[in-house]
Every structure is written in structure tokens, then in C-alpha cells.
Amino acid sequence: MNEKNFEKLISAASEKLGTSPDKLKKTLENGDMKSLTSGLSKSDKAKLREILSNEELVKKLKNASDPKEVMRVLNEK
């Protein structure tokens, strides 16, 4: 994923999570999952845990070329 698409994805995710893009980036860099998931519902937390525990899916997400590709990968799981 190129930097421009990564920024779009971070922006969209931060909006959904109710945080700023910079704060989300720092949270991801630090691996602070508790902080990342604090604003999520129980079902969204469960979905995120499910996604992150699936190594094959995480590889596909890392290789996604843009946010649309990320959504396609997530929708096919």
C-alpha cells in the first residue's frame, strides 16, 4: 500500500474510532490495542480480534494496494 492510500485508510479508521489520525498512528506504532479498541462495541472488538488472529488475513491486508482492496479482503473473509 502506498503512503497516500495508507493515509486515506488511517483517516477513515480514525474517524470511525473517534480519534485523530496522528493518535491512531501512534497507537498502532506502540501496539497499544487496549487504547485502540476502547471506543469499540463488544462485537466490533470481537471482529477486530478475529481479524488480527488470522495470520493469512493479516498478510492479505498488509499487501492491499489501497483502502478499497482492504475492504474487499475484509468482506471476503
Distance bins in CASP14 RR format, pairs under 12 A and 6 or more apart:
PFRMAT RR
TARGET T0000
AUTHOR 0000-0000-0000
RMODE 2
METHOD distances of the structure
MODEL  1
1 7 0 0 0 0 1 0 0 0 0 0 0
1 8 0 0 0 0 1 0 0 0 0 0 0
1 9 1 0 0 1 0 0 0 0 0 0 0
1 10 0 0 0 0 0 1 0 0 0 0 0
1 60 0 0 0 0 0 1 0 0 0 0 0
1 61 0 0 0 0 1 0 0 0 0 0 0
1 62 1 0 0 1 0 0 0 0 0 0 0
1 63 1 0 0 1 0 0 0 0 0 0 0
1 64 1 0 1 0 0 0 0 0 0 0 0
1 65 1 0 1 0 0 0 0 0 0 0 0
1 66 1 0 0 1 0 0 0 0 0 0 0
1 67 0 0 0 0 1 0 0 0 0 0 0
1 68 0 0 0 0 0 1 0 0 0 0 0
1 69 1 0 0 1 0 0 0 0 0 0 0
1 70 1 0 0 1 0 0 0 0 0 0 0
1 73 0 0 0 0 0 1 0 0 0 0 0
2 8 0 0 0 0 1 0 0 0 0 0 0
2 9 0 0 0 0 0 1 0 0 0 0 0
2 64 0 0 0 0 0 1 0 0 0 0 0
2 65 1 0 0 1 0 0 0 0 0 0 0
2 66 1 0 0 1 0 0 0 0 0 0 0
2 67 0 0 0 0 0 1 0 0 0 0 0
2 69 0 0 0 0 0 1 0 0 0 0 0
3 9 0 0 0 0 0 1 0 0 0 0 0
3 10 0 0 0 0 0 1 0 0 0 0 0
3 25 0 0 0 0 0 1 0 0 0 0 0
3 66 0 0 0 0 0 1 0 0 0 0 0
4 10 0 0 0 0 0 1 0 0 0 0 0
4 11 0 0 0 0 0 1 0 0 0 0 0
4 65 0 0 0 0 0 1 0 0 0 0 0
4 66 0 0 0 0 1 0 0 0 0 0 0
4 67 0 0 0 0 0 1 0 0 0 0 0
5 11 0 0 0 0 0 1 0 0 0 0 0
5 12 0 0 0 0 0 1 0 0 0 0 0
5 64 0 0 0 0 1 0 0 0 0 0 0
5 65 1 0 0 1 0 0 0 0 0 0 0
5 66 1 0 1 0 0 0 0 0 0 0 0
5 67 1 0 0 1 0 0 0 0 0 0 0
5 68 0 0 0 0 1 0 0 0 0 0 0
5 69 0 0 0 0 1 0 0 0 0 0 0
5 70 0 0 0 0 1 0 0 0 0 0 0
5 71 0 0 0 0 0 1 0 0 0 0 0
6 12 0 0 0 0 0 1 0 0 0 0 0
6 13 0 0 0 0 0 1 0 0 0 0 0
6 21 0 0 0 0 0 1 0 0 0 0 0
6 24 0 0 0 0 0 1 0 0 0 0 0
6 25 0 0 0 0 1 0 0 0 0 0 0
6 28 0 0 0 0 0 1 0 0 0 0 0
6 61 0 0 0 0 0 1 0 0 0 0 0
6 62 0 0 0 0 0 1 0 0 0 0 0
6 64 0 0 0 0 1 0 0 0 0 0 0
6 65 0 0 0 0 0 1 0 0 0 0 0
6 66 0 0 0 0 1 0 0 0 0 0 0
6 67 0 0 0 0 1 0 0 0 0 0 0
6 69 0 0 0 0 0 1 0 0 0 0 0
6 70 0 0 0 0 0 1 0 0 0 0 0
7 13 0 0 0 0 0 1 0 0 0 0 0
7 14 0 0 0 0 0 1 0 0 0 0 0
7 21 1 0 0 1 0 0 0 0 0 0 0
7 22 0 0 0 0 0 1 0 0 0 0 0
7 24 0 0 0 0 0 1 0 0 0 0 0
7 25 0 0 0 0 1 0 0 0 0 0 0
7 66 0 0 0 0 0 1 0 0 0 0 0
7 67 0 0 0 0 1 0 0 0 0 0 0
8 14 0 0 0 0 0 1 0 0 0 0 0
8 15 0 0 0 0 0 1 0 0 0 0 0
8 21 0 0 0 0 1 0 0 0 0 0 0
8 64 0 0 0 0 0 1 0 0 0 0 0
8 65 0 0 0 0 0 1 0 0 0 0 0
8 66 1 0 0 1 0 0 0 0 0 0 0
8 67 1 0 1 0 0 0 0 0 0 0 0
8 68 0 0 0 0 1 0 0 0 0 0 0
8 69 0 0 0 0 0 1 0 0 0 0 0
8 70 0 0 0 0 1 0 0 0 0 0 0
8 71 0 0 0 0 0 1 0 0 0 0 0
9 15 0 0 0 0 0 1 0 0 0 0 0
9 16 0 0 0 0 0 1 0 0 0 0 0
9 21 0 0 0 0 1 0 0 0 0 0 0
9 24 0 0 0 0 0 1 0 0 0 0 0
9 25 0 0 0 0 0 1 0 0 0 0 0
9 28 0 0 0 0 0 1 0 0 0 0 0
9 61 0 0 0 0 1 0 0 0 0 0 0
9 62 0 0 0 0 0 1 0 0 0 0 0
9 64 0 0 0 0 1 0 0 0 0 0 0
9 65 0 0 0 0 0 1 0 0 0 0 0
9 66 0 0 0 0 1 0 0 0 0 0 0
9 67 1 0 1 0 0 0 0 0 0 0 0
9 68 0 0 0 0 1 0 0 0 0 0 0
9 69 0 0 0 0 1 0 0 0 0 0 0
9 70 1 0 0 1 0 0 0 0 0 0 0
9 71 0 0 0 0 1 0 0 0 0 0 0
9 73 0 0 0 0 0 1 0 0 0 0 0
9 74 0 0 0 0 0 1 0 0 0 0 0
10 16 0 0 0 0 0 1 0 0 0 0 0
10 17 0 0 0 0 0 1 0 0 0 0 0
10 19 0 0 0 0 0 1 0 0 0 0 0
10 20 0 0 0 0 1 0 0 0 0 0 0
10 21 1 0 1 0 0 0 0 0 0 0 0
10 22 0 0 0 0 1 0 0 0 0 0 0
10 23 0 0 0 0 0 1 0 0 0 0 0
10 24 1 0 1 0 0 0 0 0 0 0 0
10 25 1 0 0 1 0 0 0 0 0 0 0
10 26 0 0 0 0 0 1 0 0 0 0 0
10 27 0 0 0 0 0 1 0 0 0 0 0
10 28 0 0 0 0 1 0 0 0 0 0 0
10 29 0 0 0 0 0 1 0 0 0 0 0
10 67 0 0 0 0 1 0 0 0 0 0 0
10 70 0 0 0 0 0 1 0 0 0 0 0
11 17 0 0 0 0 0 1 0 0 0 0 0
11 18 0 0 0 0 0 1 0 0 0 0 0
11 19 0 0 0 0 0 1 0 0 0 0 0
11 20 0 0 0 0 1 0 0 0 0 0 0
11 21 1 0 1 0 0 0 0 0 0 0 0
11 22 0 0 0 0 0 1 0 0 0 0 0
11 24 0 0 0 0 1 0 0 0 0 0 0
11 25 0 0 0 0 0 1 0 0 0 0 0
11 67 0 0 0 0 1 0 0 0 0 0 0
12 18 0 0 0 0 0 1 0 0 0 0 0
12 19 0 0 0 0 0 1 0 0 0 0 0
12 21 0 0 0 0 1 0 0 0 0 0 0
12 24 0 0 0 0 0 1 0 0 0 0 0
12 66 0 0 0 0 0 1 0 0 0 0 0
12 67 1 0 0 1 0 0 0 0 0 0 0
12 68 0 0 0 0 0 1 0 0 0 0 0
12 70 0 0 0 0 1 0 0 0 0 0 0
12 71 0 0 0 0 1 0 0 0 0 0 0
13 19 0 0 0 0 1 0 0 0 0 0 0
13 20 0 0 0 0 0 1 0 0 0 0 0
13 21 0 0 0 0 1 0 0 0 0 0 0
13 23 0 0 0 0 0 1 0 0 0 0 0
13 24 1 0 0 1 0 0 0 0 0 0 0
13 25 0 0 0 0 1 0 0 0 0 0 0
13 27 0 0 0 0 0 1 0 0 0 0 0
13 28 0 0 0 0 1 0 0 0 0 0 0
13 36 0 0 0 0 1 0 0 0 0 0 0
13 40 0 0 0 0 0 1 0 0 0 0 0
13 44 0 0 0 0 0 1 0 0 0 0 0
13 48 0 0 0 0 0 1 0 0 0 0 0
13 61 0 0 0 0 0 1 0 0 0 0 0
13 67 0 0 0 0 1 0 0 0 0 0 0
13 70 0 0 0 0 1 0 0 0 0 0 0
13 71 0 0 0 0 0 1 0 0 0 0 0
13 74 0 0 0 0 0 1 0 0 0 0 0
14 20 1 0 1 0 0 0 0 0 0 0 0
14 21 1 0 1 0 0 0 0 0 0 0 0
14 22 0 0 0 0 1 0 0 0 0 0 0
14 23 1 0 0 1 0 0 0 0 0 0 0
14 24 1 0 1 0 0 0 0 0 0 0 0
14 25 0 0 0 0 1 0 0 0 0 0 0
14 26 0 0 0 0 0 1 0 0 0 0 0
14 27 0 0 0 0 1 0 0 0 0 0 0
14 28 0 0 0 0 0 1 0 0 0 0 0
14 36 0 0 0 0 0 1 0 0 0 0 0
14 39 0 0 0 0 0 1 0 0 0 0 0
15 21 0 0 0 0 1 0 0 0 0 0 0
15 23 0 0 0 0 0 1 0 0 0 0 0
15 24 0 0 0 0 1 0 0 0 0 0 0
16 24 0 0 0 0 1 0 0 0 0 0 0
16 36 0 0 0 0 0 1 0 0 0 0 0
16 39 0 0 0 0 1 0 0 0 0 0 0
16 40 0 0 0 0 1 0 0 0 0 0 0
16 41 0 0 0 0 0 1 0 0 0 0 0
16 44 0 0 0 0 1 0 0 0 0 0 0
16 48 0 0 0 0 0 1 0 0 0 0 0
16 67 0 0 0 0 0 1 0 0 0 0 0
17 23 0 0 0 0 1 0 0 0 0 0 0
17 24 1 0 0 1 0 0 0 0 0 0 0
17 25 0 0 0 0 0 1 0 0 0 0 0
17 27 0 0 0 0 1 0 0 0 0 0 0
17 28 0 0 0 0 0 1 0 0 0 0 0
17 35 0 0 0 0 1 0 0 0 0 0 0
17 36 1 0 0 1 0 0 0 0 0 0 0
17 37 0 0 0 0 1 0 0 0 0 0 0
17 38 0 0 0 0 1 0 0 0 0 0 0
17 39 1 0 0 1 0 0 0 0 0 0 0
17 40 1 0 0 1 0 0 0 0 0 0 0
17 41 0 0 0 0 0 1 0 0 0 0 0
17 44 0 0 0 0 1 0 0 0 0 0 0
17 45 0 0 0 0 0 1 0 0 0 0 0
17 48 0 0 0 0 0 1 0 0 0 0 0
18 24 0 0 0 0 1 0 0 0 0 0 0
18 27 0 0 0 0 0 1 0 0 0 0 0
18 36 0 0 0 0 0 1 0 0 0 0 0
18 38 0 0 0 0 0 1 0 0 0 0 0
18 39 1 0 0 1 0 0 0 0 0 0 0
18 40 0 0 0 0 0 1 0 0 0 0 0
19 25 0 0 0 0 1 0 0 0 0 0 0
19 26 0 0 0 0 1 0 0 0 0 0 0
19 27 1 0 0 1 0 0 0 0 0 0 0
19 28 0 0 0 0 0 1 0 0 0 0 0
19 32 0 0 0 0 0 1 0 0 0 0 0
19 35 0 0 0 0 1 0 0 0 0 0 0
19 36 0 0 0 0 1 0 0 0 0 0 0
19 37 0 0 0 0 0 1 0 0 0 0 0
19 38 0 0 0 0 1 0 0 0 0 0 0
19 39 0 0 0 0 1 0 0 0 0 0 0
19 40 0 0 0 0 0 1 0 0 0 0 0
20 26 0 0 0 0 1 0 0 0 0 0 0
20 27 0 0 0 0 0 1 0 0 0 0 0
21 27 0 0 0 0 0 1 0 0 0 0 0
21 28 0 0 0 0 0 1 0 0 0 0 0
22 28 0 0 0 0 0 1 0 0 0 0 0
22 29 0 0 0 0 0 1 0 0 0 0 0
23 29 0 0 0 0 0 1 0 0 0 0 0
23 30 0 0 0 0 0 1 0 0 0 0 0
23 32 0 0 0 0 0 1 0 0 0 0 0
23 35 0 0 0 0 1 0 0 0 0 0 0
23 36 0 0 0 0 1 0 0 0 0 0 0
23 38 0 0 0 0 0 1 0 0 0 0 0
24 30 0 0 0 0 0 1 0 0 0 0 0
24 31 0 0 0 0 0 1 0 0 0 0 0
24 32 0 0 0 0 0 1 0 0 0 0 0
24 35 0 0 0 0 1 0 0 0 0 0 0
24 36 1 0 0 1 0 0 0 0 0 0 0
24 37 0 0 0 0 0 1 0 0 0 0 0
24 39 0 0 0 0 0 1 0 0 0 0 0
25 31 0 0 0 0 0 1 0 0 0 0 0
25 32 0 0 0 0 0 1 0 0 0 0 0
25 36 0 0 0 0 0 1 0 0 0 0 0
26 32 0 0 0 0 1 0 0 0 0 0 0
26 35 0 0 0 0 1 0 0 0 0 0 0
26 36 0 0 0 0 0 1 0 0 0 0 0
27 33 0 0 0 0 1 0 0 0 0 0 0
27 34 0 0 0 0 1 0 0 0 0 0 0
27 35 1 0 1 0 0 0 0 0 0 0 0
27 36 1 0 1 0 0 0 0 0 0 0 0
27 37 0 0 0 0 1 0 0 0 0 0 0
27 38 0 0 0 0 1 0 0 0 0 0 0
27 39 0 0 0 0 0 1 0 0 0 0 0
28 35 0 0 0 0 1 0 0 0 0 0 0
28 36 1 0 0 1 0 0 0 0 0 0 0
28 37 0 0 0 0 0 1 0 0 0 0 0
28 52 0 0 0 0 0 1 0 0 0 0 0
29 35 0 0 0 0 0 1 0 0 0 0 0
29 36 0 0 0 0 0 1 0 0 0 0 0
30 36 0 0 0 0 1 0 0 0 0 0 0
31 37 0 0 0 0 0 1 0 0 0 0 0
31 52 0 0 0 0 0 1 0 0 0 0 0
32 38 0 0 0 0 1 0 0 0 0 0 0
33 39 0 0 0 0 0 1 0 0 0 0 0
33 40 0 0 0 0 0 1 0 0 0 0 0
33 45 0 0 0 0 1 0 0 0 0 0 0
33 48 0 0 0 0 1 0 0 0 0 0 0
33 49 0 0 0 0 1 0 0 0 0 0 0
33 51 0 0 0 0 0 1 0 0 0 0 0
33 52 0 0 0 0 1 0 0 0 0 0 0
33 53 0 0 0 0 0 1 0 0 0 0 0
34 40 0 0 0 0 0 1 0 0 0 0 0
34 45 0 0 0 0 0 1 0 0 0 0 0
34 48 0 0 0 0 0 1 0 0 0 0 0
34 49 0 0 0 0 0 1 0 0 0 0 0
36 44 0 0 0 0 0 1 0 0 0 0 0
36 45 0 0 0 0 1 0 0 0 0 0 0
36 48 0 0 0 0 1 0 0 0 0 0 0
36 49 0 0 0 0 0 1 0 0 0 0 0
36 52 0 0 0 0 0 1 0 0 0 0 0
37 43 0 0 0 0 0 1 0 0 0 0 0
37 44 1 0 0 1 0 0 0 0 0 0 0
37 45 1 0 1 0 0 0 0 0 0 0 0
37 46 0 0 0 0 0 1 0 0 0 0 0
37 47 0 0 0 0 0 1 0 0 0 0 0
37 48 1 0 0 1 0 0 0 0 0 0 0
37 49 0 0 0 0 1 0 0 0 0 0 0
37 51 0 0 0 0 0 1 0 0 0 0 0
37 52 0 0 0 0 0 1 0 0 0 0 0
38 44 0 0 0 0 0 1 0 0 0 0 0
38 45 0 0 0 0 1 0 0 0 0 0 0
38 48 0 0 0 0 0 1 0 0 0 0 0
39 45 0 0 0 0 1 0 0 0 0 0 0
39 48 0 0 0 0 0 1 0 0 0 0 0
40 46 0 0 0 0 1 0 0 0 0 0 0
40 47 0 0 0 0 1 0 0 0 0 0 0
40 48 1 0 0 1 0 0 0 0 0 0 0
40 49 0 0 0 0 0 1 0 0 0 0 0
41 47 0 0 0 0 1 0 0 0 0 0 0
41 48 0 0 0 0 0 1 0 0 0 0 0
42 48 0 0 0 0 0 1 0 0 0 0 0
42 49 0 0 0 0 0 1 0 0 0 0 0
43 49 0 0 0 0 0 1 0 0 0 0 0
43 50 0 0 0 0 0 1 0 0 0 0 0
44 50 0 0 0 0 0 1 0 0 0 0 0
44 51 0 0 0 0 0 1 0 0 0 0 0
45 51 0 0 0 0 0 1 0 0 0 0 0
45 52 0 0 0 0 0 1 0 0 0 0 0
46 52 0 0 0 0 0 1 0 0 0 0 0
46 53 0 0 0 0 0 1 0 0 0 0 0
47 53 0 0 0 0 0 1 0 0 0 0 0
47 54 0 0 0 0 0 1 0 0 0 0 0
47 57 0 0 0 0 0 1 0 0 0 0 0
47 74 0 0 0 0 1 0 0 0 0 0 0
47 77 0 0 0 0 1 0 0 0 0 0 0
48 54 0 0 0 0 0 1 0 0 0 0 0
48 57 0 0 0 0 0 1 0 0 0 0 0
48 58 0 0 0 0 0 1 0 0 0 0 0
48 61 0 0 0 0 0 1 0 0 0 0 0
48 74 0 0 0 0 0 1 0 0 0 0 0
50 57 0 0 0 0 1 0 0 0 0 0 0
50 58 0 0 0 0 0 1 0 0 0 0 0
50 74 0 0 0 0 0 1 0 0 0 0 0
50 77 0 0 0 0 1 0 0 0 0 0 0
51 57 1 0 1 0 0 0 0 0 0 0 0
51 58 1 0 0 1 0 0 0 0 0 0 0
51 59 0 0 0 0 0 1 0 0 0 0 0
51 60 0 0 0 0 0 1 0 0 0 0 0
51 61 1 0 0 1 0 0 0 0 0 0 0
51 70 0 0 0 0 0 1 0 0 0 0 0
51 73 0 0 0 0 1 0 0 0 0 0 0
51 74 1 0 0 1 0 0 0 0 0 0 0
51 75 0 0 0 0 0 1 0 0 0 0 0
51 77 1 0 0 1 0 0 0 0 0 0 0
52 58 1 0 0 1 0 0 0 0 0 0 0
52 59 0 0 0 0 0 1 0 0 0 0 0
52 61 0 0 0 0 1 0 0 0 0 0 0
52 62 0 0 0 0 0 1 0 0 0 0 0
52 74 0 0 0 0 0 1 0 0 0 0 0
53 77 0 0 0 0 0 1 0 0 0 0 0
54 60 0 0 0 0 1 0 0 0 0 0 0
54 61 0 0 0 0 1 0 0 0 0 0 0
54 73 0 0 0 0 0 1 0 0 0 0 0
54 74 0 0 0 0 0 1 0 0 0 0 0
54 77 1 0 0 1 0 0 0 0 0 0 0
55 61 0 0 0 0 0 1 0 0 0 0 0
55 62 0 0 0 0 0 1 0 0 0 0 0
56 62 0 0 0 0 0 1 0 0 0 0 0
56 63 0 0 0 0 0 1 0 0 0 0 0
56 73 0 0 0 0 0 1 0 0 0 0 0
56 76 0 0 0 0 0 1 0 0 0 0 0
56 77 0 0 0 0 1 0 0 0 0 0 0
57 63 0 0 0 0 0 1 0 0 0 0 0
57 64 0 0 0 0 0 1 0 0 0 0 0
57 70 0 0 0 0 0 1 0 0 0 0 0
57 73 1 0 0 1 0 0 0 0 0 0 0
57 74 0 0 0 0 1 0 0 0 0 0 0
57 75 0 0 0 0 0 1 0 0 0 0 0
57 76 0 0 0 0 1 0 0 0 0 0 0
57 77 1 0 1 0 0 0 0 0 0 0 0
58 64 0 0 0 0 0 1 0 0 0 0 0
58 70 0 0 0 0 0 1 0 0 0 0 0
58 73 0 0 0 0 1 0 0 0 0 0 0
58 74 0 0 0 0 0 1 0 0 0 0 0
58 77 0 0 0 0 0 1 0 0 0 0 0
59 73 0 0 0 0 1 0 0 0 0 0 0
60 69 0 0 0 0 1 0 0 0 0 0 0
60 70 0 0 0 0 1 0 0 0 0 0 0
60 71 0 0 0 0 0 1 0 0 0 0 0
60 72 0 0 0 0 1 0 0 0 0 0 0
60 73 1 0 1 0 0 0 0 0 0 0 0
60 74 0 0 0 0 1 0 0 0 0 0 0
60 75 0 0 0 0 0 1 0 0 0 0 0
60 76 0 0 0 0 1 0 0 0 0 0 0
60 77 0 0 0 0 1 0 0 0 0 0 0
61 67 0 0 0 0 0 1 0 0 0 0 0
61 69 0 0 0 0 1 0 0 0 0 0 0
61 70 1 0 1 0 0 0 0 0 0 0 0
61 71 0 0 0 0 0 1 0 0 0 0 0
61 72 0 0 0 0 0 1 0 0 0 0 0
61 73 1 0 1 0 0 0 0 0 0 0 0
61 74 1 0 0 1 0 0 0 0 0 0 0
61 75 0 0 0 0 0 1 0 0 0 0 0
61 76 0 0 0 0 0 1 0 0 0 0 0
61 77 0 0 0 0 1 0 0 0 0 0 0
62 69 0 0 0 0 0 1 0 0 0 0 0
62 70 0 0 0 0 1 0 0 0 0 0 0
62 73 0 0 0 0 1 0 0 0 0 0 0
63 69 0 0 0 0 1 0 0 0 0 0 0
63 70 0 0 0 0 0 1 0 0 0 0 0
63 73 0 0 0 0 1 0 0 0 0 0 0
64 70 1 0 1 0 0 0 0 0 0 0 0
64 71 0 0 0 0 1 0 0 0 0 0 0
64 72 1 0 0 1 0 0 0 0 0 0 0
64 73 1 0 1 0 0 0 0 0 0 0 0
64 74 0 0 0 0 1 0 0 0 0 0 0
64 76 0 0 0 0 0 1 0 0 0 0 0
65 71 0 0 0 0 0 1 0 0 0 0 0
65 72 0 0 0 0 0 1 0 0 0 0 0
65 73 0 0 0 0 0 1 0 0 0 0 0
66 72 0 0 0 0 1 0 0 0 0 0 0
66 73 0 0 0 0 0 1 0 0 0 0 0
67 73 0 0 0 0 0 1 0 0 0 0 0
67 74 0 0 0 0 0 1 0 0 0 0 0
68 74 0 0 0 0 0 1 0 0 0 0 0
68 75 0 0 0 0 0 1 0 0 0 0 0
69 75 0 0 0 0 0 1 0 0 0 0 0
69 76 0 0 0 0 0 1 0 0 0 0 0
70 76 0 0 0 0 0 1 0 0 0 0 0
70 77 0 0 0 0 0 1 0 0 0 0 0
71 77 0 0 0 0 0 1 0 0 0 0 0
END
